[in-house]
């Protein structure tokens, strides 16, 4: 799906680039700007592509919708391929510009934070983001573009309070490609397992509120 490729490309490009500039000190990027950039680009991509593909731009989100039975598993796998193509394409561009310093732009645990603690943080953060996505999809007035602001602000808020813990990834396609290209692949499991578990838990909890996915969830999962 071209919309998922492009959307994930720009989310990864902005998130990786702004983090490299922040941690290297080579750009005028402060802590607040760093996370607002993540939230703003996510909002923009949802506005641009929600009616085409649902604008998941995140394999964990696609998994959450599949667990909710709002989209077929086969389509989820197609989305995963598109999202990782977009993520790796953006990471390759960043690698050409910064080389191994791209590892600065990948999500990583903060100082004195263990990998397990970072993984738990990713579970909680992804659970929160996925719940916001699923709950807003249940409201007819909040589907698609109107949910963009809620999701973007949630991602920024997660970064504000949990960025120092895990890097607040919540998105395997955003974090795993720069980790691998930056020779920090030993951290990749955190940003695969954490978001996957968080998305599954959110989908299961959502079932307590809404047993079956409604039309809004299906539109959010696959576009209109």
MDTraj code that builds the backbone (N, CA, C; nanometers):
import mdtraj as md
import numpy as np

residues = "UNK UNK UNK UNK UNK UNK UNK UNK UNK UNK UNK UNK UNK UNK UNK UNK UNK UNK UNK UNK UNK UNK UNK UNK UNK UNK UNK UNK UNK UNK UNK UNK UNK UNK UNK UNK UNK UNK UNK UNK UNK UNK UNK UNK UNK UNK UNK UNK UNK UNK UNK UNK UNK UNK UNK UNK UNK UNK UNK UNK UNK UNK UNK UNK UNK UNK UNK UNK UNK UNK UNK UNK UNK UNK UNK UNK UNK UNK UNK UNK UNK UNK UNK UNK UNK UNK UNK UNK UNK UNK UNK UNK UNK UNK UNK UNK UNK UNK UNK UNK UNK UNK UNK UNK UNK UNK UNK UNK UNK UNK UNK UNK UNK UNK UNK UNK UNK UNK UNK UNK UNK UNK UNK UNK UNK UNK UNK UNK UNK UNK UNK UNK UNK UNK UNK UNK UNK UNK UNK UNK UNK UNK UNK UNK UNK UNK UNK UNK UNK UNK UNK UNK UNK UNK UNK UNK UNK UNK UNK UNK UNK UNK UNK UNK UNK UNK UNK UNK UNK UNK UNK UNK UNK UNK UNK UNK UNK UNK UNK UNK UNK UNK UNK UNK UNK UNK UNK UNK UNK UNK UNK UNK UNK UNK UNK UNK UNK UNK UNK UNK UNK UNK UNK UNK UNK UNK UNK UNK UNK UNK UNK UNK UNK UNK UNK UNK UNK UNK UNK UNK UNK UNK UNK UNK".split()
xyz = np.array([
    [0.0857, -0.1195, 0.0000],
    [0.0000, 0.0000, 0.0000],
    [0.0890, 0.1240, 0.0000],
    [0.0788, 0.2006, -0.1072],
    [0.1676, 0.3164, -0.1214],
    [0.1465, 0.4192, -0.0104],
    [0.0231, 0.4343, 0.0366],
    [-0.0030, 0.5317, 0.1435],
    [0.0715, 0.4943, 0.2708],
    [0.0777, 0.3637, 0.3024],
    [0.1501, 0.3197, 0.4216],
    [0.3009, 0.3355, 0.4046],
    [0.3500, 0.3126, 0.2832],
    [0.4930, 0.3326, 0.2567],
    [0.5302, 0.4793, 0.2786],
    [0.4542, 0.5689, 0.2178],
    [0.4864, 0.7117, 0.2257],
    [0.4679, 0.7637, 0.3680],
    [0.3571, 0.7257, 0.4314],
    [0.3321, 0.7736, 0.5664],
    [0.4378, 0.7288, 0.6646],
    [0.4752, 0.6007, 0.6596],
    [0.5774, 0.5505, 0.7516],
    [0.7142, 0.6079, 0.7180],
    [0.7388, 0.6315, 0.5896],
    [0.8643, 0.6944, 0.5480],
    [0.8832, 0.8288, 0.6178],
    [0.7837, 0.9134, 0.6114],
    [0.7992, 1.0475, 0.6674],
    [0.7990, 1.0469, 0.8204],
    [0.7201, 0.9588, 0.8812],
    [0.7242, 0.9484, 1.0271],
    [0.8625, 0.9055, 1.0737],
    [0.9215, 0.8068, 1.0057],
    [1.0549, 0.7591, 1.0423],
    [1.1613, 0.8631, 1.0120],
    [1.1498, 0.9285, 0.8985],
    [1.2481, 1.0299, 0.8597],
    [1.2527, 1.1440, 0.9608],
    [1.1368, 1.1957, 0.9977],
    [1.1313, 1.3068, 1.0921],
    [1.1785, 1.2631, 1.2303],
    [1.1282, 1.1488, 1.2779],
    [1.1639, 1.1021, 1.4119],
    [1.3132, 1.0735, 1.4224],
    [1.3698, 1.0087, 1.3214],
    [1.5123, 0.9756, 1.3240],
    [1.5972, 1.1015, 1.3105],
    [1.5614, 1.1852, 1.2162],
    [1.6395, 1.3063, 1.1933],
    [1.6406, 1.4002, 1.3124],
    [1.5250, 1.4214, 1.3718],
    [1.5188, 1.5149, 1.4844],
    [1.5936, 1.4602, 1.6054],
    [1.5935, 1.3264, 1.6217],
    [1.6675, 1.2679, 1.7339],
    [1.8186, 1.2762, 1.7120],
    [1.8645, 1.2560, 1.5895],
    [2.0083, 1.2718, 1.5611],
    [2.0525, 1.4140, 1.5930],
    [1.9745, 1.5112, 1.5494],
    [2.0089, 1.6515, 1.5753],
    [2.0046, 1.6825, 1.7249],
    [1.9074, 1.6243, 1.7948],
    [1.8939, 1.6494, 1.9386],
    [2.0118, 1.5923, 2.0164],
    [2.0445, 1.4660, 1.9922],
    [2.1487, 1.4007, 2.0709],
    [2.2901, 1.4421, 2.0284],
    [2.3076, 1.4811, 1.9020],
    [2.4401, 1.5236, 1.8568],
    [2.4672, 1.6697, 1.8884],
    [2.3611, 1.7449, 1.9165],
    [2.3773, 1.8871, 1.9445],
    [2.4118, 1.9693, 1.8219],
    [2.3938, 1.9099, 1.7024],
    [2.4310, 1.9802, 1.5794],
    [2.3185, 2.0646, 1.5220],
    [2.2021, 2.0607, 1.5847],
    [2.0898, 2.1415, 1.5397],
    [2.0219, 2.2081, 1.6575],
    [1.9410, 2.3061, 1.6305],
    [1.8721, 2.3783, 1.7374],
    [1.7411, 2.3074, 1.7703],
    [1.7526, 2.1886, 1.8276],
    [1.6361, 2.1080, 1.8632],
    [1.6349, 2.0895, 2.0141],
    [1.5306, 2.1402, 2.0784],
    [1.5207, 2.1200, 2.2231],
    [1.4268, 2.0033, 2.2517],
    [1.4108, 1.9708, 2.3793],
    [1.3339, 1.8523, 2.4172],
    [1.1886, 1.8631, 2.3733],
    [1.1281, 1.9798, 2.3916],
    [0.9871, 1.9966, 2.3548],
    [0.9696, 1.9861, 2.2034],
    [1.0561, 2.0530, 2.1286],
    [1.0461, 2.0494, 1.9822],
    [1.0617, 1.9083, 1.9284],
    [1.1477, 1.8326, 1.9934],
    [1.1718, 1.6948, 1.9504],
    [1.0429, 1.6142, 1.9499],
    [0.9647, 1.6254, 2.0559],
    [0.8439, 1.5449, 2.0651],
    [0.7255, 1.6069, 1.9922],
    [0.7219, 1.7379, 1.9843],
    [0.6172, 1.8000, 1.9038],
    [0.6335, 1.7619, 1.7571],
    [0.7583, 1.7500, 1.7100],
    [0.7819, 1.7098, 1.5716],
    [0.7232, 1.5721, 1.5445],
    [0.7414, 1.4787, 1.6388],
    [0.6842, 1.3447, 1.6238],
    [0.5319, 1.3513, 1.6171],
    [0.4725, 1.4280, 1.7087],
    [0.3275, 1.4375, 1.7098],
    [0.2730, 1.5059, 1.5858],
    [0.3384, 1.6133, 1.5423],
    [0.2900, 1.6884, 1.4256],
    [0.2974, 1.6061, 1.2978],
    [0.4086, 1.5324, 1.2768],
    [0.4197, 1.4559, 1.1524],
    [0.3197, 1.3415, 1.1505],
    [0.2924, 1.2828, 1.2671],
    [0.1911, 1.1770, 1.2726],
    [0.0538, 1.2336, 1.2390],
    [0.0217, 1.3497, 1.2958],
    [-0.1060, 1.4151, 1.2655],
    [-0.1180, 1.4447, 1.1165],
    [-0.0111, 1.4979, 1.0579],
    [-0.0131, 1.5321, 0.9154],
    [-0.0338, 1.4095, 0.8282],
    [0.0327, 1.2987, 0.8602],
    [0.0190, 1.1778, 0.7792],
    [-0.1208, 1.1180, 0.7913],
    [-0.1809, 1.1281, 0.9096],
    [-0.3176, 1.0779, 0.9246],
    [-0.4140, 1.1634, 0.8426],
    [-0.3959, 1.2956, 0.8475],
    [-0.4777, 1.3830, 0.7646],
    [-0.4630, 1.3481, 0.6175],
    [-0.3407, 1.3188, 0.5747],
    [-0.3138, 1.2959, 0.4333],
    [-0.3658, 1.1617, 0.3834],
    [-0.3532, 1.0564, 0.4656],
    [-0.3741, 0.9215, 0.4127],
    [-0.4831, 0.8395, 0.4823],
    [-0.5529, 0.8956, 0.5809],
    [-0.6502, 0.8146, 0.6544],
    [-0.7613, 0.7612, 0.5649],
    [-0.8031, 0.8369, 0.4665],
    [-0.9128, 0.7908, 0.3813],
    [-0.8669, 0.6861, 0.2797],
    [-0.7348, 0.6728, 0.2620],
    [-0.6822, 0.5774, 0.1642],
    [-0.6531, 0.4423, 0.2281],
    [-0.5757, 0.4447, 0.3360],
    [-0.5342, 0.3184, 0.3986],
    [-0.5703, 0.3089, 0.5461],
    [-0.6261, 0.4157, 0.6016],
    [-0.6469, 0.4218, 0.7456],
    [-0.5292, 0.4862, 0.8167],
    [-0.4177, 0.5058, 0.7434],
    [-0.2976, 0.5717, 0.7970],
    [-0.2515, 0.5102, 0.9279],
    [-0.2258, 0.3807, 0.9256],
    [-0.1710, 0.3161, 1.0448],
    [-0.0282, 0.3622, 1.0698],
    [0.0521, 0.3596, 0.9629],
    [0.1940, 0.3984, 0.9646],
    [0.2693, 0.3377, 1.0830],
    [0.2253, 0.2188, 1.1245],
    [0.2815, 0.1539, 1.2433],
    [0.2343, 0.0081, 1.2449],
    [0.3266, -0.0882, 1.2379],
    [0.2859, -0.2291, 1.2399],
    [0.2063, -0.2681, 1.3639],
    [0.2347, -0.2056, 1.4774],
    [0.1611, -0.2377, 1.5999],
    [0.0144, -0.1979, 1.5871],
    [-0.0123, -0.0857, 1.5236],
    [-0.1503, -0.0418, 1.5033],
    [-0.2241, -0.1398, 1.4115],
    [-0.1584, -0.1823, 1.3051],
    [-0.2203, -0.2800, 1.2145],
    [-0.2513, -0.4095, 1.2890],
    [-0.1584, -0.4530, 1.3747],
    [-0.1811, -0.5735, 1.4541],
    [-0.3013, -0.5554, 1.5464],
    [-0.3120, -0.4394, 1.6102],
    [-0.4251, -0.4133, 1.6978],
    [-0.5581, -0.4234, 1.6255],
    [-0.5645, -0.3685, 1.5047],
    [-0.6881, -0.3783, 1.4271],
    [-0.7164, -0.5222, 1.3850],
    [-0.6114, -0.5990, 1.3552],
    [-0.6309, -0.7388, 1.3176],
    [-0.6823, -0.8193, 1.4361],
    [-0.6281, -0.7942, 1.5550],
    [-0.6761, -0.8636, 1.6747],
    [-0.8219, -0.8281, 1.7018],
    [-0.8591, -0.7050, 1.6708],
    [-0.9984, -0.6621, 1.6873],
    [-1.0893, -0.7149, 1.5766],
    [-1.0298, -0.7858, 1.4785],
    [-1.1023, -0.8399, 1.3639],
    [-1.1633, -0.7290, 1.2785],
    [-1.0970, -0.6149, 1.2783],
    [-1.1412, -0.5044, 1.1933],
    [-1.0726, -0.5094, 1.0572],
    [-0.9700, -0.5952, 1.0437],
    [-0.9054, -0.6152, 0.9145],
    [-0.8515, -0.7572, 0.9098],
    [-0.8459, -0.8176, 0.7905],
    [-0.7966, -0.9550, 0.7783],
    [-0.6464, -0.9630, 0.8067],
    [-0.6025, -1.0779, 0.8547],
    [-0.4606, -1.0974, 0.8844],
    [-0.3768, -1.0812, 0.7585],
    [-0.4276, -1.1300, 0.6451],
    [-0.3532, -1.1161, 0.5201],
    [-0.3273, -0.9709, 0.4845],
    [-0.4281, -0.8873, 0.5039],
    [-0.4095, -0.7450, 0.4755],
    [-0.3134, -0.6821, 0.5754],
    [-0.3179, -0.7274, 0.6994],
    [-0.2239, -0.6774, 0.7987],
    [-0.0800, -0.7040, 0.7550],
    [-0.0549, -0.8235, 0.7028],
    [0.0803, -0.8577, 0.6594],
    [0.1249, -0.7700, 0.5427],
    [0.0327, -0.7382, 0.4538],
    [0.0651, -0.6463, 0.3440],
    [0.1010, -0.5090, 0.3996],
    [0.0258, -0.4628, 0.4979],
    [0.0555, -0.3350, 0.5630],
    [0.1938, -0.3391, 0.6279],
    [0.2264, -0.4505, 0.6939],
    [0.3579, -0.4613, 0.7581],
    [0.4703, -0.4452, 0.6568],
    [0.4570, -0.5124, 0.5431],
    [0.5604, -0.5012, 0.4393],
    [0.5742, -0.3556, 0.3952],
    [0.4610, -0.2909, 0.3691],
    [0.4642, -0.1514, 0.3248],
    [0.5261, -0.0609, 0.4307],
    [0.4910, -0.0822, 0.5557],
    [0.5428, 0.0025, 0.6637],
    [0.6930, -0.0145, 0.6814],
    [0.7419, -0.1367, 0.6733],
    [0.8861, -0.1564, 0.6888],
    [0.9632, -0.1096, 0.5658],
    [0.9016, -0.1169, 0.4487],
    [0.9647, -0.0582, 0.3299],
    [0.9811, 0.0923, 0.3498],
    [0.8766, 0.1570, 0.3996],
    [0.8848, 0.3005, 0.4261],
    [0.9865, 0.3325, 0.5334],
    [0.9873, 0.2533, 0.6421],
    [1.0808, 0.2775, 0.7514],
    [1.2253, 0.2586, 0.7101],
    [1.2538, 0.1499, 0.6375],
    [1.3918, 0.1253, 0.5943],
    [1.4362, 0.2275, 0.4901],
    [1.3457, 0.2718, 0.4042],
    [1.3822, 0.3732, 0.3052],
    [1.4245, 0.5029, 0.3721],
    [1.3480, 0.5446, 0.4735],
    [1.3832, 0.6664, 0.5471],
    [1.5142, 0.6486, 0.6227],
    [1.5322, 0.5316, 0.6848],
    [1.6540, 0.5052, 0.7600],
    [1.7764, 0.5050, 0.6686],
    [1.7615, 0.4541, 0.5479],
    [1.8733, 0.4538, 0.4529],
    [1.9149, 0.5958, 0.4164],
    [1.8182, 0.6836, 0.3978],
    [1.8508, 0.8232, 0.3688],
    [1.9263, 0.8850, 0.4858],
    [1.8786, 0.8588, 0.6064],
    [1.9470, 0.9111, 0.7250],
    [2.0880, 0.8520, 0.7379],
    [2.1031, 0.7254, 0.7009],
    [2.2347, 0.6622, 0.7069],
    [2.3306, 0.7271, 0.6082],
    [2.2817, 0.7607, 0.4898],
    [2.3656, 0.8283, 0.3902],
    [2.4130, 0.9635, 0.4444],
    [2.3277, 1.0326, 0.5164],
    [2.3616, 1.1658, 0.5683],
    [2.4513, 1.1568, 0.6918],
    [2.4182, 1.0666, 0.7854],
    [2.4874, 1.0658, 0.9153],
    [2.5723, 0.9416, 0.9424],
    [2.5668, 0.8419, 0.8546],
    [2.6437, 0.7210, 0.8782],
    [2.5978, 0.6489, 1.0039],
    [2.6937, 0.5901, 1.0769],
    [2.6596, 0.5136, 1.1972],
    [2.5989, 0.6003, 1.3071],
    [2.6126, 0.7311, 1.2933],
    [2.5497, 0.8208, 1.3907],
    [2.3987, 0.8128, 1.3848],
    [2.3469, 0.7415, 1.2859],
    [2.2023, 0.7206, 1.2794],
    [2.1514, 0.6512, 1.4054],
    [2.2423, 0.5794, 1.4737],
    [2.2022, 0.5126, 1.5983],
    [2.1513, 0.6136, 1.7011],
    [2.1986, 0.7381, 1.6931],
    [2.1489, 0.8430, 1.7828],
    [2.0017, 0.8727, 1.7563],
    [1.9600, 0.8493, 1.6338],
    [1.8222, 0.8770, 1.5954],
    [1.7290, 0.7606, 1.6150],
    [1.7836, 0.6478, 1.6585],
    [1.6994, 0.5312, 1.6868],
    [1.6543, 0.5366, 1.8322],
    [1.5410, 0.4759, 1.8592],
    [1.4937, 0.4685, 1.9982],
    [1.5911, 0.3842, 2.0799],
    [1.6144, 0.4247, 2.2015],
    [1.7022, 0.3476, 2.2899],
    [1.6684, 0.3793, 2.4347],
    [1.6960, 0.2849, 2.5258],
    [1.6681, 0.3105, 2.6681],
    [1.7526, 0.4264, 2.7194],
    [1.6970, 0.4989, 2.8159],
    [1.7709, 0.6084, 2.8760],
    [1.8805, 0.5591, 2.9681],
    [1.9664, 0.6492, 3.0122],
    [2.0726, 0.6123, 3.1069],
    [2.0129, 0.5510, 3.2335],
    [2.0760, 0.4490, 3.2824],
    [2.0331, 0.3789, 3.4037],
    [1.8999, 0.3067, 3.3880],
    [1.8512, 0.2918, 3.2642],
    [1.7270, 0.2190, 3.2380],
    [1.7625, 0.0856, 3.1737],
    [1.7148, -0.0234, 3.2291],
    [1.7447, -0.1549, 3.1726],
    [1.6602, -0.1794, 3.0475],
    [1.7033, -0.2758, 2.9691],
    [1.6265, -0.3096, 2.8498],
    [1.4869, -0.3594, 2.8863],
    [1.4771, -0.4357, 2.9932],
    [1.3456, -0.4854, 3.0351],
    [1.2543, -0.3695, 3.0758],
    [1.3070, -0.2740, 3.1496],
    [1.2265, -0.1579, 3.1900],
    [1.1810, -0.0793, 3.0684],
    [1.2687, -0.0650, 2.9697],
    [1.2315, 0.0057, 2.8472],
    [1.1217, -0.0695, 2.7727],
    [1.1308, -0.2025, 2.7704],
    [1.0289, -0.2818, 2.7032],
    [0.8936, -0.2666, 2.7715],
    [0.8921, -0.2655, 2.9039],
    [0.7670, -0.2451, 2.9776],
    [0.7085, -0.1080, 2.9444],
    [0.7945, -0.0066, 2.9367],
    [0.7474, 0.1275, 2.9004],
    [0.6836, 0.1260, 2.7623],
    [0.7433, 0.0527, 2.6682],
    [0.6873, 0.0460, 2.5338],
    [0.5517, -0.0243, 2.5319],
    [0.5356, -0.1245, 2.6169],
    [0.4050, -0.1911, 2.6292],
    [0.2990, -0.0901, 2.6734],
    [0.3301, -0.0149, 2.7774],
    [0.2335, 0.0798, 2.8338],
    [0.2020, 0.1913, 2.7342],
    [0.3048, 0.2457, 2.6715],
    [0.2844, 0.3561, 2.5782],
    [0.2041, 0.3128, 2.4572],
    [0.2365, 0.1966, 2.4016],
    [0.1634, 0.1495, 2.2841],
    [0.0195, 0.1155, 2.3201],
    [0.0006, 0.0612, 2.4393],
    [-0.1357, 0.0363, 2.4880],
    [-0.2158, 0.1661, 2.4875],
    [-0.1572, 0.2733, 2.5377],
    [-0.2257, 0.4020, 2.5433],
    [-0.2598, 0.4533, 2.4046],
    [-0.1625, 0.4514, 2.3142],
    [-0.1861, 0.5015, 2.1785],
    [-0.2920, 0.4172, 2.1078],
    [-0.2826, 0.2863, 2.1216],
    [-0.3787, 0.1983, 2.0543],
    [-0.5184, 0.2169, 2.1111],
    [-0.5311, 0.2377, 2.2414],
    [-0.6625, 0.2621, 2.3001],
    [-0.7229, 0.3916, 2.2464],
    [-0.6422, 0.4954, 2.2343],
    [-0.6914, 0.6221, 2.1782],
    [-0.7403, 0.6005, 2.0353],
    [-0.6633, 0.5264, 1.9568],
    [-0.7022, 0.5004, 1.8177],
    [-0.8332, 0.4225, 1.8113],
    [-0.8438, 0.3169, 1.8899],
    [-0.9642, 0.2344, 1.8861],
    [-1.0870, 0.3073, 1.9404],
    [-1.0692, 0.3816, 2.0480],
    [-1.1831, 0.4511, 2.1074],
    [-1.2327, 0.5655, 2.0195],
    [-1.1401, 0.6386, 1.9565],
    [-1.1843, 0.7459, 1.8669],
    [-1.2494, 0.6880, 1.7419],
    [-1.2063, 0.5685, 1.7000],
    [-1.2669, 0.5056, 1.5828],
    [-1.4110, 0.4649, 1.6084],
    [-1.4471, 0.4483, 1.7351],
    [-1.5848, 0.4116, 1.7687],
    [-1.6812, 0.5294, 1.7577],
    [-1.6266, 0.6505, 1.7538],
    [-1.7104, 0.7698, 1.7453],
    [-1.7172, 0.8155, 1.6008],
    [-1.8359, 0.8181, 1.5459],
    [-1.8509, 0.8513, 1.4036],
    [-1.7900, 0.9861, 1.3696],
    [-1.7979, 1.0814, 1.4634],
    [-1.7471, 1.2167, 1.4359],
    [-1.5965, 1.2268, 1.4486],
    [-1.5326, 1.1218, 1.4971],
    [-1.3890, 1.1300, 1.5243],
    [-1.3053, 1.0384, 1.4368],
    [-1.3668, 0.9774, 1.3362],
    [-1.2948, 0.8827, 1.2517],
    [-1.1998, 0.9567, 1.1582],
    [-1.0865, 0.8937, 1.1282],
    [-0.9960, 0.9449, 1.0263],
    [-0.9331, 1.0773, 1.0621],
    [-0.9560, 1.1769, 0.9765],
    [-0.8895, 1.3049, 0.9922],
    [-0.9197, 1.3702, 1.1263],
    [-1.0395, 1.3527, 1.1770],
    [-1.0740, 1.4150, 1.3039],
    [-1.0077, 1.3463, 1.4232],
    [-0.9569, 1.2252, 1.4027],
    [-0.8834, 1.1562, 1.5082],
    [-0.7354, 1.1898, 1.5046],
    [-0.6917, 1.2554, 1.3980],
    [-0.5484, 1.2823, 1.3790],
    [-0.4901, 1.3617, 1.4943],
    [-0.5611, 1.4636, 1.5393],
    [-0.5092, 1.5483, 1.6459],
    [-0.4973, 1.4708, 1.7769],
    [-0.5979, 1.3885, 1.8070],
    [-0.5936, 1.3094, 1.9304],
    [-0.4742, 1.2147, 1.9300],
    [-0.4497, 1.1482, 1.8184],
    [-0.3388, 1.0528, 1.8102],
    [-0.2053, 1.1259, 1.8143],
    [-0.1938, 1.2348, 1.7389],
    [-0.0685, 1.3105, 1.7378],
    [-0.0334, 1.3668, 1.8742],
    [-0.1314, 1.4202, 1.9446],
    [-0.1064, 1.4747, 2.0781],
    [-0.0707, 1.3643, 2.1773],
    [-0.1322, 1.2465, 2.1613],
    [-0.0989, 1.1347, 2.2498],
    [0.0458, 1.0918, 2.2302],
    [0.0898, 1.0848, 2.1061],
    [0.2285, 1.0465, 2.0778],
    [0.3255, 1.1490, 2.1357],
    [0.2929, 1.2774, 2.1197],
    [0.3797, 1.3809, 2.1776],
    [0.3820, 1.3708, 2.3300],
    [0.2653, 1.3490, 2.3913],
    [0.2588, 1.3378, 2.5370],
    [0.3388, 1.2181, 2.5863],
    [0.3318, 1.1067, 2.5150],
    [0.4102, 0.9886, 2.5528],
    [0.5586, 1.0207, 2.5512],
    [0.6005, 1.0977, 2.4526],
    [0.7419, 1.1362, 2.4461],
    [0.7822, 1.2257, 2.5609],
    [0.6955, 1.3190, 2.5979],
    [0.7280, 1.4119, 2.7062],
    [0.7562, 1.3378, 2.8367],
    [0.6725, 1.2372, 2.8684],
    [0.6898, 1.1752, 3.0003],
    [0.7687, 1.0451, 2.9973],
    [0.7794, 0.9804, 2.8798],
    [0.8487, 0.8514, 2.8771],
    [0.9657, 0.8470, 2.7810],
    [0.9909, 0.9563, 2.7110],
    [1.1064, 0.9592, 2.6227],
    [1.2365, 0.9220, 2.6928],
    [1.2615, 0.9749, 2.8135],
    [1.3856, 0.9396, 2.8828],
    [1.3927, 0.7942, 2.9270],
    [1.2810, 0.7226, 2.9248],
    [1.2810, 0.5827, 2.9680],
    [1.3146, 0.4890, 2.8525],
    [1.2390, 0.5006, 2.7438],
    [1.2565, 0.4061, 2.6328],
    [1.2778, 0.4720, 2.4976],
    [1.2691, 0.6051, 2.4929],
    [1.2708, 0.6723, 2.3639],
    [1.1329, 0.6846, 2.3032],
    [1.0319, 0.6293, 2.3732],
    [0.8915, 0.6420, 2.3318],
    [0.8720, 0.6147, 2.1833],
    [0.9064, 0.4956, 2.1439],
    [0.8923, 0.4574, 2.0029],
    [0.7479, 0.4263, 1.9669],
    [0.6953, 0.3188, 2.0276],
    [0.5592, 0.2715, 2.0029],
    [0.5393, 0.2255, 1.8588],
    [0.6488, 0.2120, 1.7833],
    [0.6379, 0.1840, 1.6403],
    [0.7609, 0.1058, 1.5928],
    [0.7481, -0.0251, 1.5699],
    [0.8635, -0.1038, 1.5245],
    [0.9229, -0.0545, 1.3936],
    [0.8412, -0.0077, 1.3009],
    [0.8921, 0.0364, 1.1708],
    [0.9690, 0.1669, 1.1811],
    [0.9447, 0.2450, 1.2862],
    [1.0194, 0.3678, 1.3072],
    [1.1552, 0.3400, 1.3721],
    [1.1621, 0.2396, 1.4608],
    [1.2814, 0.2195, 1.5425],
    [1.3758, 0.1101, 1.4948],
    [1.3220, -0.0002, 1.4470],
    [1.4083, -0.1129, 1.4122],
    [1.5026, -0.0817, 1.2945],
    [1.4563, -0.0177, 1.1855],
    [1.5501, 0.0103, 1.0762],
    [1.6712, 0.0946, 1.1175],
    [1.6547, 0.2086, 1.1863],
    [1.7749, 0.2833, 1.2264],
    [1.8609, 0.2094, 1.3282],
    [1.8002, 0.1251, 1.4113],
    [1.8792, 0.0456, 1.5046],
    [1.9698, -0.0511, 1.4287],
    [1.9152, -0.1185, 1.3287],
    [1.9943, -0.2143, 1.2527],
    [2.1045, -0.1445, 1.1726],
    [2.0714, -0.0338, 1.1096],
    [2.1717, 0.0384, 1.0305],
    [2.2748, 0.1057, 1.1195],
    [2.2379, 0.1343, 1.2431],
    [2.3309, 0.1964, 1.3365],
    [2.4064, 0.0968, 1.4210],
    [2.4002, -0.0311, 1.3824],
    [2.4722, -0.1383, 1.4517],
    [2.4306, -0.1493, 1.5990],
    [2.3023, -0.1261, 1.6257],
    [2.2502, -0.1410, 1.7617],
    [2.1339, -0.2386, 1.7617],
    [2.1464, -0.3430, 1.6804],
    [2.0386, -0.4387, 1.6644],
    [2.0039, -0.5156, 1.7896],
    [2.0949, -0.5147, 1.8894],
    [2.0644, -0.5861, 2.0136],
    [1.9481, -0.5239, 2.0895],
    [1.9136, -0.3991, 2.0554],
    [1.8011, -0.3326, 2.1210],
    [1.6689, -0.3529, 2.0470],
    [1.6760, -0.4128, 1.9284],
    [1.5572, -0.4202, 1.8427],
    [1.4421, -0.4955, 1.9094],
    [1.4745, -0.5939, 1.9929],
    [1.3670, -0.6732, 2.0545],
    [1.2755, -0.5873, 2.1403],
    [1.3317, -0.4832, 2.2012],
    [1.2502, -0.3949, 2.2866],
    [1.1392, -0.3317, 2.2047],
    [1.1758, -0.2857, 2.0828],
    [1.0839, -0.2072, 2.0012],
    [1.0025, -0.2936, 1.9049],
    [1.0211, -0.4253, 1.9175],
    [0.9315, -0.5201, 1.8524],
    [0.8336, -0.5756, 1.9552],
    [0.8879, -0.6317, 2.0638],
    [0.8033, -0.6969, 2.1646],
    [0.7127, -0.5986, 2.2372],
    [0.7667, -0.4847, 2.2799],
    [0.6879, -0.3885, 2.3569],
    [0.5642, -0.3406, 2.2832],
    [0.5790, -0.2844, 2.1614],
    [0.4609, -0.2391, 2.0877],
    [0.3641, -0.3510, 2.0518],
    [0.4170, -0.4697, 2.0191],
    [0.3291, -0.5811, 1.9841],
    [0.2406, -0.6183, 2.1035],
    [0.3006, -0.6330, 2.2201],
    [0.2240, -0.6703, 2.3395],
    [0.1252, -0.5599, 2.3760],
    [0.1697, -0.4354, 2.3705],
    [0.0813, -0.3240, 2.4041],
    [-0.0392, -0.3151, 2.3137],
    [-0.0191, -0.3363, 2.1826],
    [-0.1301, -0.3291, 2.0872],
    [-0.2294, -0.4430, 2.1094],
    [-0.1775, -0.5627, 2.1367],
    [-0.2662, -0.6767, 2.1616],
    [-0.3497, -0.6533, 2.2874],
    [-0.2854, -0.6058, 2.3937],
    [-0.3586, -0.5800, 2.5171],
    [-0.4669, -0.4744, 2.4962],
    [-0.4359, -0.3704, 2.4206],
    [-0.5359, -0.2659, 2.3954],
    [-0.6549, -0.3215, 2.3196],
    [-0.6282, -0.4070, 2.2203],
    [-0.7380, -0.4659, 2.1432],
    [-0.8253, -0.5547, 2.2311],
    [-0.7624, -0.6277, 2.3224],
    [-0.8394, -0.7144, 2.4122],
    [-0.9230, -0.6321, 2.5109],
    [-0.8646, -0.5254, 2.5630],
    [-0.9394, -0.4401, 2.6569],
    [-1.0547, -0.3699, 2.5845],
    [-1.0311, -0.3278, 2.4603],
    [-1.1366, -0.2608, 2.3840],
    [-1.2582, -0.3504, 2.3669],
    [-1.2354, -0.4814, 2.3654],
    [-1.3473, -0.5748, 2.3497],
    [-1.4431, -0.5702, 2.4677],
    [-1.3958, -0.5251, 2.5837],
    [-1.4847, -0.5115, 2.6993],
    [-1.5825, -0.3958, 2.6796],
    [-1.5414, -0.2958, 2.6027],
    [-1.6281, -0.1809, 2.5769],
    [-1.7162, -0.2044, 2.4544],
    [-1.6554, -0.2630, 2.3494],
    [-1.7272, -0.2867, 2.2245],
    [-1.6920, -0.4277, 2.1782],
    [-1.7854, -0.5195, 2.1902],
    [-1.7565, -0.6601, 2.1617],
    [-1.7134, -0.6811, 2.0176],
    [-1.7796, -0.6126, 1.9258],
    [-1.7483, -0.6281, 1.7839],
    [-1.7055, -0.4944, 1.7251],
    [-1.6131, -0.4962, 1.6319],
    [-1.5741, -0.3697, 1.5671],
    [-1.6892, -0.3147, 1.4842],
    [-1.7140, -0.1853, 1.4962],
    [-1.8226, -0.1256, 1.4194],
    [-1.7701, -0.0718, 1.2865],
    [-1.8569, -0.0032, 1.2136],
    [-1.8187, 0.0509, 1.0835],
    [-1.7024, 0.1481, 1.0966],
    [-1.7029, 0.2256, 1.2059],
    [-1.5959, 0.3231, 1.2245],
    [-1.4603, 0.2574, 1.2383],
    [-1.4519, 0.1493, 1.3155],
    [-1.3262, 0.0791, 1.3300],
    [-1.2798, 0.0196, 1.1983],
    [-1.3717, -0.0335, 1.1213],
    [-1.3339, -0.0925, 0.9933],
    [-1.2825, 0.0139, 0.8968],
    [-1.3440, 0.1321, 0.9010],
    [-1.2954, 0.2411, 0.8169],
    [-1.1582, 0.2879, 0.8647],
    [-1.1397, 0.2957, 0.9959],
    [-1.0112, 0.3361, 1.0501],
    [-0.9030, 0.2333, 1.0169],
    [-0.9434, 0.1056, 1.0057],
    [-0.8484, -0.0010, 0.9787],
    [-0.8065, -0.0052, 0.8318],
    [-0.8994, 0.0247, 0.7416],
    [-0.8691, 0.0036, 0.6002],
    [-0.8948, 0.1243, 0.5116],
    [-0.9373, 0.2355, 0.5692],
    [-0.9716, 0.3510, 0.4873],
    [-1.1114, 0.3378, 0.4313],
    [-1.1565, 0.4432, 0.3677],
    [-1.2934, 0.4410, 0.3142],
    [-1.2949, 0.3930, 0.1694],
])
top = md.Topology()
chain = top.add_chain()
for i, resn in enumerate(residues, 1):
    res = top.add_residue(resn, chain, resSeq=i)
    for name in ("N", "CA", "C"):
        top.add_atom(name, md.element.get_by_symbol(name[0]), res)
traj = md.Trajectory(xyz[None], top)
